[in-house]
């Protein structure tokens, strides 16, 4: 397993429910660690120099291993204050790889260009990367349109938006503060090593796809493509799809054995 694959697994997080929200009305006393939650506020420096405040809240699960120091993230809610208005936009995410719908996206950037909000994210792990149809550059971009988030292409994403301006992921428990200013957000992002996790990429990353093997959604999980491609005949491939309860839409046999 290469370093890119390992790091992607470590960052595994996120599904996507994005809605227009109302104020959470949370004061500083509610922020920090409480039970199995984690929350804080942070400054978000927009491309035009304006600063807004975001409110971030995690529900946490158990520890993934005995030696783990951090709990598993179950879901996250981020609420952004739109500049010059009383509106707030909420991004709510869940972190379940088991869910079939596209999810597990880690936030990189929030900004507003000509009154339109945009966000940039990256898939948190190889299963999420497959759920989002293996994009390259390995990022998923959105604009806020008609009171909902709409996925857009790299060409549609404003060129003035270039790098992370929110805390990517979540701070380690020992570094958690009730409030992070712009400089402290930058300091947290010093720990972000991969370019695709901290900057907006405009071109495909050579060889990136090989870091995450293509996976096929089954009735109760995921299987790598080679389970299907290694079959000697189209009929044998179809039997694997049938046995593993792969839907007709997701079954790769037609693509693999086309013309054979």
Beta strands, then each sheet from edge to edge (+ up, - down):
strand 1: 17-21
strand 2: 32-34
strand 3: 37-45
strand 4: 51-63
strand 5: 71-81
strand 6: 88-94
strand 7: 105-113
strand 8: 116-123
strand 9: 140-145
strand 10: 148-152
strand 11: 179-180
strand 12: 215-217
strand 13: 222-224
sheet 1: 1+ 6- 5+ 4- 3+ 2-
sheet 2: 1+ 6- 5+ 4- 3+ 11+
sheet 3: 7+ 8- 9+ 10-
sheet 4: 12+ 13-
end
